Amino acid sequence: MSPKRAVYRAAAFGLIAAFSLTACGDGGDSDSNPLTGSSSAAAGDGKTLVVGSANFPENQLLAEIYAEALEAKGLKVTRKFDIGAREVYYDQIVKGGISVFPEYNGALLAVAVDKTSTATGTEEINAELKKKLPSSVEILDSAEAQDKDSVTVTAETAKKYNLKTLADLKPVAGKLTLGAGSEFKTRQQGWIGLQKIYGVEFGKFQPLDAGAQSTLLKLLESDKVQAANIYTTDPAIVEDKLVVLEDPKNLFSSQNVTPLVYKSAVNDTAKAALNGVSAKLTTADLQDIMKKLVNDKEDASTVAKEWLTKAGLVN
């Protein structure tokens, strides 16, 4: 990875963090909207929607798209971004501290709702979510857009060990270090599933914060880790000619971008706005807006507004 792009990655993440309201509370505090300067009350007052995000740039950008789409419909929004991993934020949604959250349906099911689920396709996953989610929350329409987990290696590592699929790792993984967000170690769609489904036992695990994809890429490309859990919409995969190992046994399920909402906080207008985003957002769109954010160093709110305008969702 070039030093310039590494700087861009850091800048992009810092830029998002600058307008994000980092919080792990129950959503009961009043916040000031950092993009508009307006004051917003907490969730549950019947007037304001709290839009949350996880602690990585793509999810924060999706949350900003949701927030701006809701505001375009005249709804009041407060942003509570960069909260943490699913293990941290999910309970806040269920309890109503967060009203709206951009989720990935497969991971939501497998990590938070039913760790024993074997569903892999979009329709199957959503059907299970609708049956098994707590009664206080629901999913809305899924987008075509997906950003899946992957185990990715450099072209050099792929050539050295003849790696094309996750199954190819089995005879050599003991020599390799896998880098990933710390939660990857305890997930079925992660370290556990690699062992159970593919018989892959990595020699070492290098944990990082889930938001540290830029650091993870540096470790991968400097050979300090030989495999990494890289999100499949990361621009570096194409630009650095990284190799995403194929997953023929579907360890990593469909990961459609899907709004998860606290039922009593969202009205029909809010639902229509969020479903409107899902109807337009494609995987190609997701790759394009991430390139603008990470490589082109565009402001996240600008990227969100540009996409919403192009999609015909805002004027």
VEXTORDO-527495 format. One record per residue (C-alpha): residue in one letter; residue number from 0; x, y, z. Coordinates in pm, 1 decimal, m for minus. Each point is the difference from the previous one (the first is absolute). Example, Ala and Ser with C-alpha at 12.3 -4.5 7.8 and 13.67 -1.06 7.14 Angstrom:
# VEXTORDO-527495
+------+-----+----------+----------+----------+
| rest |  nr |     east |    north |       up |
+------+-----+----------+----------+----------+
|    A |   0 |   1230.0 |   m450.0 |    780.0 |
|    S |   1 |    137.0 |    344.0 |    m66.0 |
+------+-----+----------+----------+----------+
# end
This chain:
# VEXTORDO-527495
+------+-----+----------+----------+----------+
| rest |  nr |     east |    north |       up |
+------+-----+----------+----------+----------+
|    M |   0 |      0.0 |      0.0 |      0.0 |
|    S |   1 |    136.8 |    344.1 |    m87.0 |
|    P |   2 |     74.1 |    239.2 |    290.4 |
|    K |   3 |   m231.7 |    254.4 |   m160.9 |
|    R |   4 |   m297.3 |   m235.1 |      1.2 |
|    A |   5 |     79.3 |   m106.4 |    354.3 |
|    V |   6 |    m20.0 |    366.0 |     99.3 |
|    Y |   7 |   m330.2 |     30.1 |   m186.1 |
|    R |   8 |   m137.4 |   m297.9 |    186.3 |
|    A |   9 |     95.4 |    147.3 |    334.7 |
|    A |  10 |   m136.5 |    338.7 |    m98.9 |
|    A |  11 |   m328.3 |   m147.7 |   m116.6 |
|    F |  12 |    m50.6 |   m184.5 |    323.5 |
|    G |  13 |     97.1 |    304.7 |    202.4 |
|    L |  14 |   m238.0 |    214.1 |   m200.1 |
|    I |  15 |   m289.4 |   m233.1 |     74.5 |
|    A |  16 |     92.8 |    m14.6 |    365.4 |
|    A |  17 |      1.8 |    378.0 |     11.1 |
|    F |  18 |   m368.4 |     24.9 |    m78.0 |
|    S |  19 |    m95.9 |   m321.8 |    177.2 |
|    L |  20 |   m145.5 |      0.6 |    348.1 |
|    T |  21 |    189.9 |   m281.0 |    164.7 |
|    A |  22 |   m212.4 |   m146.8 |    277.0 |
|    C |  23 |    m77.5 |   m326.2 |    169.6 |
|    G |  24 |   m275.9 |    127.0 |    223.7 |
|    D |  25 |   m370.0 |    m68.5 |    m19.8 |
|    G |  26 |    m79.1 |    293.0 |   m226.3 |
|    G |  27 |   m144.9 |    206.2 |    282.6 |
|    D |  28 |    221.5 |    306.7 |    m40.0 |
|    S |  29 |    m75.7 |    293.9 |   m224.2 |
|    D |  30 |    248.7 |     53.7 |   m280.7 |
|    S |  31 |     85.3 |    274.0 |   m243.2 |
|    N |  32 |    m11.9 |    m93.8 |   m367.2 |
|    P |  33 |    359.4 |     57.1 |   m116.0 |
|    L |  34 |    m97.1 |     43.9 |   m364.4 |
|    T |  35 |   m286.1 |    246.0 |     40.9 |
|    G |  36 |     76.1 |    151.3 |    336.9 |
|    S |  37 |   m354.7 |    m67.4 |    112.9 |
|    S |  38 |    m80.3 |   m149.7 |    337.1 |
|    S |  39 |   m173.3 |   m335.7 |      9.2 |
|    A |  40 |   m166.5 |   m178.3 |    290.2 |
|    A |  41 |     48.4 |   m365.4 |     85.8 |
|    A |  42 |   m184.2 |   m298.1 |   m142.2 |
|    G |  43 |   m343.4 |    m70.6 |    134.9 |
|    D |  44 |   m128.5 |    359.7 |      3.8 |
|    G |  45 |   m213.5 |    m70.9 |   m306.7 |
|    K |  46 |    174.4 |    268.7 |   m201.2 |
|    T |  47 |    362.3 |    m96.2 |    m51.7 |
|    L |  48 |    159.4 |   m305.8 |   m155.0 |
|    V |  49 |    339.2 |   m114.3 |    127.4 |
|    V |  50 |    201.7 |   m141.8 |   m288.2 |
|    G |  51 |    290.6 |   m214.5 |    114.7 |
|    S |  52 |    301.3 |   m161.1 |   m162.0 |
|    A |  53 |    273.5 |   m250.1 |     72.1 |
|    N |  54 |    365.0 |     94.1 |     26.9 |
|    F |  55 |    116.1 |    m26.5 |   m360.7 |
|    P |  56 |    m19.7 |    257.1 |   m280.3 |
|    E |  57 |   m239.8 |   m177.6 |   m235.2 |
|    N |  58 |   m263.9 |    m50.7 |    267.4 |
|    Q |  59 |     35.8 |    360.5 |    110.6 |
|    L |  60 |    m46.2 |    113.9 |   m359.6 |
|    L |  61 |   m312.3 |   m214.5 |    m35.8 |
|    A |  62 |   m132.9 |    146.6 |    323.3 |
|    E |  63 |     58.9 |    348.1 |   m139.1 |
|    I |  64 |   m193.8 |    m94.6 |   m315.1 |
|    Y |  65 |   m288.1 |   m120.0 |    219.3 |
|    A |  66 |     14.1 |    316.5 |    208.8 |
|    E |  67 |     m7.0 |    232.5 |   m299.7 |
|    A |  68 |   m278.9 |   m198.6 |   m166.7 |
|    L |  69 |   m209.2 |     32.7 |    316.7 |
|    E |  70 |     75.1 |    371.0 |     32.8 |
|    A |  71 |   m104.4 |     51.3 |   m363.2 |
|    K |  72 |   m345.8 |   m121.2 |    106.5 |
|    G |  73 |    m16.7 |    262.6 |    272.9 |
|    L |  74 |     87.7 |   m234.9 |    285.7 |
|    K |  75 |    227.4 |    103.2 |    284.5 |
|    V |  76 |    313.5 |   m207.8 |     38.1 |
|    T |  77 |    285.7 |    m25.0 |    243.9 |
|    R |  78 |    310.2 |   m195.2 |    m90.2 |
|    K |  79 |    166.8 |   m246.9 |    234.2 |
|    F |  80 |    279.4 |   m143.2 |   m211.8 |
|    D |  81 |    311.6 |   m209.7 |     69.0 |
|    I |  82 |   m159.3 |   m192.7 |    286.2 |
|    G |  83 |    192.0 |   m324.7 |    m34.1 |
|    A |  84 |    m55.1 |   m354.6 |   m119.6 |
|    R |  85 |   m335.3 |   m177.9 |    m17.9 |
|    E |  86 |     62.7 |   m152.4 |    340.0 |
|    V |  87 |    m11.0 |    355.6 |    138.3 |
|    Y |  88 |   m270.4 |    179.4 |   m199.1 |
|    Y |  89 |   m265.4 |   m269.3 |    m50.6 |
|    D |  90 |   m146.2 |     20.5 |    350.3 |
|    Q |  91 |    m28.2 |    376.2 |    m35.6 |
|    I |  92 |   m224.8 |    m44.8 |   m303.0 |
|    V |  93 |   m213.0 |   m263.9 |    169.6 |
|    K |  94 |    m48.4 |    227.4 |    302.2 |
|    G |  95 |    m79.7 |    307.6 |   m209.0 |
|    G |  96 |    313.8 |    203.2 |     61.0 |
|    I |  97 |     52.4 |     m7.0 |   m376.8 |
|    S |  98 |   m289.2 |     35.0 |   m244.4 |
|    V |  99 |    161.0 |    m84.7 |   m334.4 |
|    F | 100 |    311.0 |   m198.1 |    m87.9 |
|    P | 101 |    153.6 |   m113.1 |   m332.1 |
|    E | 102 |     45.2 |   m373.6 |     50.1 |
|    Y | 103 |    132.8 |   m289.6 |   m206.2 |
|    N | 104 |   m269.2 |   m265.7 |     10.8 |
|    G | 105 |    211.8 |   m315.4 |      3.3 |
|    A | 106 |    228.5 |    118.8 |    276.1 |
|    L | 107 |   m293.0 |    134.1 |    200.2 |
|    L | 108 |   m161.9 |   m344.1 |     m4.3 |
|    A | 109 |    311.9 |   m204.1 |     66.2 |
|    V | 110 |    161.7 |    223.8 |    260.1 |
|    A | 111 |   m285.4 |    158.1 |    194.7 |
|    V | 112 |   m322.0 |   m190.7 |    m62.7 |
|    D | 113 |     68.1 |   m369.7 |    m58.5 |
|    K | 114 |    356.7 |   m126.6 |     10.4 |
|    T | 115 |   m116.9 |   m346.6 |   m104.2 |
|    S | 116 |   m165.6 |    118.6 |   m321.1 |
|    T | 117 |    119.5 |   m156.7 |   m324.5 |
|    A | 118 |   m182.1 |    244.9 |   m228.1 |
|    T | 119 |    219.6 |    140.7 |   m275.3 |
|    G | 120 |   m223.9 |    163.2 |   m265.7 |
|    T | 121 |   m162.3 |    341.7 |     27.6 |
|    E | 122 |   m362.2 |   m116.9 |      5.2 |
|    E | 123 |     69.6 |   m284.5 |    240.9 |
|    I | 124 |    192.2 |    226.7 |    235.5 |
|    N | 125 |   m268.3 |    268.6 |     m0.6 |
|    A | 126 |   m274.5 |   m254.9 |     61.8 |
|    E | 127 |    184.1 |   m123.9 |    308.5 |
|    L | 128 |     64.3 |    352.7 |    122.7 |
|    K | 129 |   m368.5 |     89.0 |    m25.3 |
|    K | 130 |    m85.2 |   m302.1 |    212.7 |
|    K | 131 |    279.7 |     22.6 |    255.1 |
|    L | 132 |     72.3 |    368.8 |     62.9 |
|    P | 133 |   m120.4 |    139.3 |    335.2 |
|    S | 134 |   m347.2 |    149.3 |    m23.7 |
|    S | 135 |    129.7 |    353.8 |     54.5 |
|    V | 136 |    191.4 |      9.5 |   m328.8 |
|    E | 137 |    m43.5 |    m92.1 |   m363.7 |
|    I | 138 |    190.0 |      0.4 |   m326.5 |
|    L | 139 |   m118.8 |    201.2 |   m297.4 |
|    D | 140 |     75.1 |    m73.4 |   m365.8 |
|    S | 141 |    347.9 |   m128.5 |    m80.6 |
|    A | 142 |    209.0 |    172.2 |   m264.1 |
|    E | 143 |    159.6 |   m189.8 |   m285.9 |
|    A | 144 |    327.7 |    140.1 |    133.6 |
|    Q | 145 |    215.5 |   m241.9 |    192.7 |
|    D | 146 |    329.7 |     30.2 |    183.6 |
|    K | 147 |    113.4 |   m342.2 |    110.5 |
|    D | 148 |    272.1 |   m113.1 |    232.5 |
|    S | 149 |    287.8 |   m173.0 |   m172.7 |
|    V | 150 |    333.6 |   m160.6 |     61.9 |
|    T | 151 |    232.4 |    186.3 |   m233.0 |
|    V | 152 |    368.7 |    m45.4 |    m82.8 |
|    T | 153 |    252.9 |    180.2 |   m215.1 |
|    A | 154 |     67.6 |   m123.5 |   m351.1 |
|    E | 155 |    345.5 |   m109.3 |    116.0 |
|    T | 156 |   m139.3 |   m210.6 |    284.4 |
|    A | 157 |   m263.6 |   m151.6 |   m228.1 |
|    K | 158 |    268.0 |   m100.3 |   m249.1 |
|    K | 159 |    241.7 |   m129.3 |    265.2 |
|    Y | 160 |   m255.2 |   m234.1 |    157.0 |
|    N | 161 |   m223.1 |    m56.6 |   m306.3 |
|    L | 162 |   m303.3 |    154.2 |    170.0 |
|    K | 163 |   m328.7 |     49.4 |   m183.4 |
|    T | 164 |   m262.1 |   m108.9 |    254.5 |
|    L | 165 |    m32.4 |    m15.8 |    376.4 |
|    A | 166 |     42.4 |   m377.8 |    m25.5 |
|    D | 167 |    347.9 |     52.0 |   m144.7 |
|    L | 168 |    108.2 |    151.8 |    330.6 |
|    K | 169 |    m34.0 |   m325.4 |    193.2 |
|    P | 170 |    349.2 |   m145.9 |    m59.8 |
|    V | 171 |    185.2 |    330.5 |     43.4 |
|    A | 172 |   m199.2 |    211.1 |    248.1 |
|    G | 173 |    209.3 |   m117.6 |    294.9 |
|    K | 174 |    289.3 |    200.1 |   m143.3 |
|    L | 175 |   m208.0 |    314.5 |    m40.6 |
|    T | 176 |   m136.7 |    283.1 |    214.3 |
|    L | 177 |   m357.3 |    118.2 |    m51.9 |
|    G | 178 |    m80.5 |    364.1 |     73.6 |
|    A | 179 |   m355.2 |    111.6 |     75.6 |
|    G | 180 |   m221.5 |    196.9 |    233.8 |
|    S | 181 |     16.2 |   m153.2 |    347.3 |
|    E | 182 |   m361.4 |   m121.9 |    m20.5 |
|    F | 183 |     88.3 |   m217.2 |   m302.8 |
|    K | 184 |    169.6 |   m244.0 |    239.4 |
|    T | 185 |   m329.0 |    m97.9 |    168.1 |
|    R | 186 |   m235.8 |      1.1 |   m298.1 |
|    Q | 187 |   m138.5 |   m293.6 |   m193.0 |
|    Q | 188 |     43.5 |    212.0 |   m312.5 |
|    G | 189 |    362.8 |     39.0 |     94.4 |
|    W | 190 |    273.0 |   m196.0 |    179.6 |
|    I | 191 |   m242.7 |   m264.3 |    133.1 |
|    G | 192 |   m160.8 |    m65.1 |   m337.4 |
|    L | 193 |    336.9 |    m18.1 |   m174.3 |
|    Q | 194 |     90.9 |   m283.4 |    235.2 |
|    K | 195 |   m333.9 |   m182.9 |    m11.4 |
|    I | 196 |    m88.4 |     39.6 |   m366.6 |
|    Y | 197 |    339.9 |      3.9 |   m169.6 |
|    G | 198 |    228.2 |   m158.1 |    260.4 |
|    V | 199 |    220.6 |    308.8 |    m15.2 |
|    E | 200 |    217.6 |     60.0 |    306.6 |
|    F | 201 |    206.8 |    316.4 |    m25.0 |
|    G | 202 |    325.3 |      5.8 |    193.1 |
|    K | 203 |    m69.3 |    340.9 |    153.9 |
|    F | 204 |   m278.1 |    256.8 |     27.4 |
|    Q | 205 |     72.0 |    373.7 |     m6.1 |
|    P | 206 |   m298.3 |    190.3 |    145.1 |
|    L | 207 |    m76.9 |    359.1 |    m94.3 |
|    D | 208 |   m285.0 |    241.0 |     51.5 |
|    A | 209 |   m273.0 |    m58.4 |   m260.9 |
|    G | 210 |     52.1 |    354.8 |   m130.3 |
|    A | 211 |    370.3 |    m55.8 |    m67.7 |
|    Q | 212 |    m27.4 |   m130.9 |   m357.0 |
|    S | 213 |    275.8 |    234.9 |   m116.8 |
|    T | 214 |    234.4 |   m137.3 |    266.8 |
|    L | 215 |   m100.1 |   m353.7 |    m91.4 |
|    L | 216 |     82.3 |     65.4 |   m364.9 |
|    K | 217 |    341.7 |    136.9 |     94.0 |
|    L | 218 |     70.2 |   m312.4 |    206.7 |
|    L | 219 |   m112.2 |   m221.5 |   m287.8 |
|    E | 220 |    205.3 |    172.7 |   m264.0 |
|    S | 221 |    310.9 |     11.9 |    221.9 |
|    D | 222 |    m42.2 |   m375.5 |     62.6 |
|    K | 223 |    m39.9 |     48.7 |    375.9 |
|    V | 224 |   m325.2 |   m188.6 |    m43.3 |
|    Q | 225 |    m40.9 |   m235.0 |   m295.0 |
|    A | 226 |   m380.9 |     m3.1 |    m11.8 |
|    A | 227 |   m255.2 |    259.6 |    103.9 |
|    N | 228 |   m372.3 |     47.7 |     48.1 |
|    I | 229 |    m51.5 |    275.1 |   m258.6 |
|    Y | 230 |   m346.0 |    129.4 |    m89.5 |
|    T | 231 |    m70.4 |    m74.4 |   m365.1 |
|    T | 232 |    m86.2 |    358.6 |    m98.7 |
|    D | 233 |    339.1 |    131.6 |    111.7 |
|    P | 234 |    158.5 |    181.8 |   m297.9 |
|    A | 235 |    340.7 |   m145.4 |     87.4 |
|    I | 236 |   m105.8 |   m346.5 |   m119.0 |
|    V | 237 |     m5.2 |    113.7 |   m361.6 |
|    E | 238 |    268.0 |    265.4 |     17.5 |
|    D | 239 |    255.9 |   m215.1 |    180.6 |
|    K | 240 |    m94.5 |   m316.4 |   m188.2 |
|    L | 241 |    m84.5 |   m187.9 |    317.2 |
|    V | 242 |   m150.5 |   m347.3 |    m22.5 |
|    V | 243 |   m334.0 |    m64.1 |    171.3 |
|    L | 244 |     m7.1 |   m373.3 |     66.0 |
|    E | 245 |   m311.4 |   m166.1 |   m136.7 |
|    D | 246 |   m249.7 |   m139.1 |    250.2 |
|    P | 247 |   m164.8 |   m303.5 |   m167.5 |
|    K | 248 |   m158.0 |   m123.7 |    325.4 |
|    N | 249 |   m159.0 |    339.0 |     78.0 |
|    L | 250 |    168.1 |     65.1 |    333.0 |
|    F | 251 |    m75.4 |    367.0 |    m58.7 |
|    S | 252 |   m371.4 |     39.5 |    m67.7 |
|    S | 253 |   m176.5 |    269.4 |   m201.4 |
|    Q | 254 |     64.6 |    340.8 |    152.4 |
|    N | 255 |   m258.7 |    233.3 |   m149.5 |
|    V | 256 |    m13.0 |    351.0 |    141.0 |
|    T | 257 |   m326.4 |      1.8 |    197.5 |
|    P | 258 |   m156.5 |    261.6 |    230.2 |
|    L | 259 |    m58.0 |   m130.1 |    352.4 |
|    V | 260 |   m248.2 |    222.1 |    184.6 |
|    Y | 261 |   m156.0 |     39.4 |    341.3 |
|    K | 262 |   m367.1 |    m41.4 |    m88.3 |
|    S | 263 |   m159.0 |    262.6 |    220.7 |
|    A | 264 |    247.1 |    268.5 |   m111.8 |
|    V | 265 |    m60.4 |    m15.2 |   m375.7 |
|    N | 266 |   m315.5 |    105.9 |   m179.9 |
|    D | 267 |   m110.1 |    m75.3 |   m354.3 |
|    T | 268 |    185.7 |    301.9 |   m135.0 |
|    A | 269 |    325.7 |   m120.5 |    152.0 |
|    K | 270 |    m54.0 |   m352.7 |   m127.9 |
|    A | 271 |    m67.9 |    127.3 |   m351.6 |
|    A | 272 |    319.1 |    207.3 |      4.5 |
|    L | 273 |    213.3 |   m293.2 |    114.3 |
|    N | 274 |   m160.7 |   m243.6 |   m241.6 |
|    G | 275 |     62.3 |    255.4 |   m273.0 |
|    V | 276 |    372.0 |    m19.0 |     73.3 |
|    S | 277 |     m9.3 |   m379.9 |    m10.3 |
|    A | 278 |   m182.5 |      2.4 |   m332.9 |
|    K | 279 |    280.2 |    199.4 |   m163.2 |
|    L | 280 |    322.9 |   m110.7 |    170.0 |
|    T | 281 |    204.9 |   m256.4 |   m195.1 |
|    T | 282 |    331.8 |   m167.8 |     73.5 |
|    A | 283 |    155.1 |    206.6 |   m280.2 |
|    D | 284 |   m130.3 |    314.8 |    170.3 |
|    L | 285 |    152.4 |   m111.7 |    328.2 |
|    Q | 286 |    336.5 |    m59.3 |   m162.2 |
|    D | 287 |    m16.7 |    338.2 |   m173.1 |
|    I | 288 |    m89.4 |    203.5 |    306.9 |
|    M | 289 |    266.8 |   m175.0 |    206.0 |
|    K | 290 |    257.8 |     89.6 |   m263.8 |
|    K | 291 |   m109.2 |    363.2 |     23.6 |
|    L | 292 |     21.8 |     m8.7 |    377.5 |
|    V | 293 |    326.2 |   m190.8 |     39.0 |
|    N | 294 |    207.9 |     73.4 |   m308.2 |
|    D | 295 |   m137.9 |    331.9 |   m120.9 |
|    K | 296 |    m18.6 |    140.3 |    353.2 |
|    E | 297 |   m349.6 |    143.1 |    m46.7 |
|    D | 298 |   m197.6 |    107.6 |    304.1 |
|    A | 299 |   m242.2 |   m272.1 |    112.9 |
|    S | 300 |   m301.3 |    230.6 |     11.4 |
|    T | 301 |     80.0 |    117.8 |   m353.4 |
|    V | 302 |     32.2 |   m358.3 |   m125.6 |
|    A | 303 |   m333.4 |    m85.8 |    159.6 |
|    K | 304 |   m175.7 |    301.9 |   m149.0 |
|    E | 305 |    149.0 |    m65.3 |   m344.7 |
|    W | 306 |   m123.4 |   m358.8 |     m0.1 |
|    L | 307 |   m346.4 |     91.7 |    129.6 |
|    T | 308 |    m32.9 |    268.0 |   m267.0 |
|    K | 309 |    116.9 |   m233.4 |   m277.6 |
|    A | 310 |   m248.8 |   m262.1 |    124.0 |
|    G | 311 |   m282.2 |    254.2 |    m13.5 |
|    L | 312 |    m66.0 |    m19.7 |    373.4 |
|    V | 313 |     78.8 |    362.9 |     81.0 |
|    N | 314 |    m17.9 |    317.7 |   m206.6 |
+------+-----+----------+----------+----------+
# end
